[in-house]
């Protein structure tokens, strides 16, 4: 099954000369994506150059090196980056910082969609992917200051002909694109064997050793099939960490996810090729599943509800305050701290119906530990977070502005509606799919008394503000 939008996510790889590093990245990323179960209907990969001659082909040395790394050089013709290519792209990845800056200078509107390849990989390591791909670059752009890239991270094309000249560049590109494909495993929609001809979710027949964990992700029924040598250990971890999202067995699934824990790399590649989440440790699969479950649930509910990239806490009477911020800037810490005093709604996705009601998503908290790049999953029960009431309603939306050096009490200030909508739009999944996207978002904000911004240093300082915010006080 493709994305419900029916439109593939479009990636353009750019280098100074299209026929060198960008073309290698394009021709190696395609098989890397296929190896991880991501097909062309969900991701379309092309390349372009800043200075290339239109229609140039690979030279003999480039073809030899590509084939040796598993790429297919057939049919390649270079093209020069232009406005049409840029406007059509959801994500632009350059090989060097200079090329990134040149793209942004020539096409300023692409600034939040343009990264170097290594920069984007590091942002994916830093920030857990939580939205369908189309919104993801905009969210990662906000986290860009947290990642440093230097001259050593530039992937420069060969300056002379010959196999040796291509070797270093080609192997560096190959390593990078496989890291990128790994980061996108959880971003692929449900596909192939997980859907029957009528569109219903189903699981593979994996034998007696398979265990199924039945979850509910903000109204979407999700079945996770745990298989492999570590399947039972994975099932135990899922049941503990996702305890507040478990659903009744008789409810039919809308989404099915196969999760494999095994040491055999061949089995993992086969499983990924059919759309499974596969890795050699339970921790790695748990990390990927946190994204996969969220992404696929978001894809199912696109166009039905407002899905804010936010942390949510609830008062005992069900009023919810949603704290909105880019990934990696304090929402999980806020949930982990303030959730001990107020009901824990979610640490990343607050789901708002058009009538103002809120659906809780008390998933595990995803926390960076010493085991990076994978985030460890801490269940809300283990963290001692309070349960949210069953009936929830949006009371306030707040933009988080954490400044570690901020002195004194947190500062609250109202935000102009138009300014706030522009900032919020990048933190709403599938906003364009709503019947009246901007009007629906504006109505939700206005119905709660308007948007607020809070500047603070530590999450604990926000606890006393929650009742004031929920009551409309500023």
N, C-alpha and C positions, 0 to 999 in steps of 0.2 A: 504494500500500500504506500503510495506517495503521500507527501504532505497534503492535508485537506485543501490547502489553497490551490493545489494542482500545479504549482510553479516551482521549478528547481531552484535551489540556492546557487547563485552565480558567482564564481570565484575567478578573478583575473590575476595572473602572475606577471610581474613586470620587471624587466631589466633594461639596461641601456641598449644592448643588442638582444632582440627577441630570440635569436637563434642560439644563444648561449645559456646562461643560468636559468632564465625564466622558462625557456622551452624545456630544459631538463626537468625543472620542477613540475611543469605541466604533465610531461610524459611519464614521470615517475609517481606523481601523486595519484594519477588514475588507477594504476594497479594497486597502490597502497590502500586506496579507498575500497577497492573491490575486495582486498584481503580482509578488511575489517567489516565487510557486509554492507557498505554504503554504495549504492548504485547511481547511475547517471540521472535517474528520474528525481533524485533528491539533491544531487550536487552536480553542477555543470562546471567543468574546469577548462579554462582557455588561457592564452598568454599573449603578450604584446610587448613591443619595444619602444623606447623613447626616441631612438635615432635610426632604427633598422631600415633597410631597404625593403619595401613592400614585396612579398612573394618570395623571399630568399628561402632556400632549403638548408638542411643540415649538411655539413661537410662530412667527409669519410670518417675522420677521427671522432667526430661527435656521434655519428651513427654507431660506430663500433662500441664506444663507451656506454651509450644508452642501452644497447642490446645486452651488454655484459651485466648491466644492473637490473635487467628485467623490464626495461621500457621499450615502447614501440615507436620508432622514428617515422614510420610510414605515413605519407600524406601530409607531412608538416610543411607549411608555408608561413613565413614570418609576416607580421603586420605591425603597423605603427599605431600606438595608442592615440585615440581621438575622443571627442566628446561623446559620440554614440556608444563607444565601448565603455567609457567611464559611467555614463548614465545608466547603462544596462547592468552594471556590476553591483552586487550586494557587498562584496569584499574585494579589496585590491591589496595584494601582497607583493612588496618589492624585495629585491635581494640585498639592497644596501640602504643605509640611512640617506645618502645623497639622492638616490633614486626616489625614495619616499618623499623627501622634501621637494624634489622637482615635480612630482605628480601633484602634490598639494598646492604648490605655487601656480601650476598651470590650471588646476581644476579645484578651486577652493571648496566647492560644495562637497567634494569627496574626502575632506579632511577626516571626518569621523569614521570613514570606511577604509582608510588607507594606513597600513602598518608595514614594517619590514617583516619578513617571514619569521625570523628569530624572535622579534618583539611580540608577535602575535602568539607564538608558541608559549612564551614565558607568561603572557597574560592569561592564557588558558590554564597554565599551571597554578597561577596565583588565584584566579577567580573561577569558582566552580561554574561550568556552563549550566544555566538554569532556564534558558528561553530558547524557543525555536530559532534556528540560525539567523533568520532575517533580522531579528532585533539584537542578536548577540554582539555584532561589531559595535553598535552604538553604546551598548552597556560597557563593553571592554574599553572603549575610548575614554570613558570617564576614569578608568583605573590606570590609564597610561603613565601618570607621574610616578606610580609605584614600581615601575619596571625600568631598569637601566640597560641600554644597549650601547656598545662601544664599537670602535673600529674593528676590534677582533671578531665581532659578530656579523660583519658584512660578508656576504657571499659574492665574491668578485669573479667575473668571467675570465677565461684564459686570455692572456695577452699574446700568445703565439700558437701556431698549429702544432700538432703532434699529440699522440696518446697521453704522454706524461703530463702535458699542459692541461689536459681535460680531467685527469684522474682526481686531483685534489678537489676541484670544484664539484665534480660529479658525485663523489662519495659524500661530501658535505651536504649537498642538496638531498641526496638519497636519505641520509640520516634525518634531516630536518622534516622532509615530507612524511616519513613514517611516524615521527612524533606527532605531527599535525593530524594524521589519520587516526592515531590512537586517541587524541584529544576529542575527536569528533564521533567516536564510537557511540557514545550515549546520546548524541544529537540526532541520530537517524530515526525516522518514524518506524512504527511497526510495519512489517513487510512479509511478503511471501507466505511461508508456512504458518504464520500466526493469524491469517485471515482466511475464512472460508469464502466461497463464491458469493454468499449473501452479506458479507462484510463483518460477520461476527468474529470475535476473537476466539482463538483456540490454541491449545498447546501441542507441542510435538509429543509423539508416543516415545518417551525416553525410558520406559521400563520401570521396574519396581523400585529402583534406587532413587527415582526422581521424587522430590517433595515440592508441593505447591504452596506458596504463601499468598493468601488472598488479602488484598489491600484496597482501600478506598482513598483516592487522591482528589480532594475537593469535588466529590460527586462522580468521579470516574472510577469504575470498578476495574482493578488491575490484578491480574494473576502473574506471579513470578514463579517460574519453574526452575528449581535449583537442582542441577545435575553435576556429574563428575565426581572425582574422588573427594572433593571438599563440599559436595552438595548439601550434605546434612549439617555440616558446620555452618555453611552459609544460611541455611534455613533457620537455624537457631539464632544466629546473629540478626537476621531480618525480623524474626518474631519479637525479639527483645527491643531492638532499636526502633522498629516501626509499630510498637504495641498500640499506640493510640490511633493508628490508621487501619487496623485489622477490620475485616468485614465478615458478615455472615456467609457461610459456605454456599447457601442456596442462591445467592445473588449472582446472576450471570456476568461474566467478564466482558468489558468493552475493549480492553487492551491486554495483550499477553506478551510477556517478556521471558525469553529463555536466558538463564544465567548459568554459566559453566565455570567451575573451579577445577583446574587440572594442570599437571606438570608437563603434559605432552603438548609441545608447540604445534605439532601437526593437527591434533584434535582441536586445539584452540582456533587455528586458522580455518578449519572446515566449519566449525561452529559460527565463527564470525561471518563467514561467507554466506551463511543462511540468516544472518541478522541477529545472532546471539551476542550477549555481553559475556566475554570470556577473558580470563586471566589466571595466573598461577597462584594467586593468594586470595583469601576471603576479603582482606582489607581493600585490595585493588577493585574487586567486583562490587563491594559495598559502596565504594566511592563512585564508581560509574553508574550504579543503579540509582543513587540519589539524584543524579541528573536525568537518567533515562526515564524514570517513573514520572518525574515532574514534567519533562519535555513532552512526553506522549500524552499526559493528561491535559496539558495546555493545548496541545494540538487538537484533542477531542472537543474541548470547550470553546475553541476559537469562534468568535462572533456571537456567543451567548452571554458572556459576562465580562466585566472589567477585571483583568488580572494584573494587579500592581506588584512590581518587584519591591516588596516591602516586608518588614517585620511587623507583626501584629500582636497586641496584648488586649485583653478584655477585662472590664470591670465585672463584679459579680452580677450586675443586672444585664449584662450582655452587650454593653456599649464598647465598641472596638476603636482603638487608636492605631492607625497604620503609619509606621515610620518608614519613609521612602528614602533610599540612597543607592548609589551604584554598588556593584559587588565589591567586596573586600574593604568596605569603609565603615563597618561597625554594626550592621544589623544583627548578625548572629551573637555578637557580644552583648548587645542590648537585650536580645531574647533570653540569653543565658542568665542575665542579671535581673532584669525587670520581671521576667517570667516567674521568678520565685515569689513575687508579691502580687501579680495579676495573672489572669488566665492566659496561658500560652496558645496563641492562634496559629502562628507560623513564623519561621525565621527568614522566609524569602518570598512567599507568594500569598498575598491577601486577595481573596476572590470575592468580588462585590457584584451582586445582582443589580439589575437596573432599578429595582425597588428599594435598594439600600441595604438589603440583608447581606450577611457575610457568611461564607462557608469556610469553616476552619480547615487547616492543613497542618496538623501537628506532627510533621515529619521529624526525623532525627536532625539534630543540629550538626552542621558540617564545619569542622574546626581544623585549621592547619596545626599540625603537631610536628615533632621532629621527624615524622615519616614522610614529609613532603617529597614529591609533589602531590601525593594523594591526601585528601582530607579524611580525618577520622570521623566516624558517625557516632554521636552520643544521643541516645534516646532520651526523650523528655522525662520519662519516669526515673531513669538513672540520674538525671541532672536535678531532680527535685522540683521540676517546673509544675505550677498549678494547672489544673485542667480548666479549659474555657467552658462557659455555659453552653448548653445545646443551641439556644437561640441567640444569634448574634446580629448586631446592626452597626453599620459604620457611623462613628461619632465625630471623627476628625482625621484628616490626612496631614501629616507633618513631614517636611523635608529636613533630613538630618544633615547637619554641617559640623562634623567633629573636627575640632582644632585642639590637638594635644597640649598646646601652650596656652589655651584659653584660661584666663584668670577669673575667679569669682563664680557667681551663680550662672546657670544656663540663661541665655538670652533668647527670648521669643520675639518674633516680629512677623507681622502679616505680609503675605506675598500677593502681589497683584495677580488677578485671575489669568490674564493673558500671558504674563511672564511665567506663571506657575504651570500653565498647561503646556507651554513649550518645553519646560524642564521635565515635566512628568511624562510627556509623550514617549521619551526614550526609555522609560521604565514601565511601560505597559505592553504586555505581550499581545500581539495580534490586534492592536487598536484599530487599524483600518478595516478589519473584518466586521466591526459593529455597524449596525444600520446607520447610526448617526454618531460617528466616533468622537469628534471633539465636543459636540453638544452633550452626549451622554456623559463624558468625563467631566465637563463643566457642571452639569446638573448634580452629579455626585458630590463634587467639591462644594458647590453653593449650598446644598441641602444640609451640610454640616457646619455652616457658618464661615466658610472660607478656608483658604490654605494658610498654613503657618510654617515658618522656618525656625528651627532651634539650633543655636550654636552652643556647643558644650565641649568638655574635655573628657569626662568619664561617664560611662553608661549609667552607673548607679545614681548620678545626679539627676537623671530624668524621672526617677520613680515618683517623686512627689508631684511632678507636673502632669502625670497621667490623668488624675481626676479633674484637674483644671481644664485640660485640653478636651476631655470628653464632655465637660459641661459647657464648653464654648467660651471659657474665660481666656483672656490673653494677657 
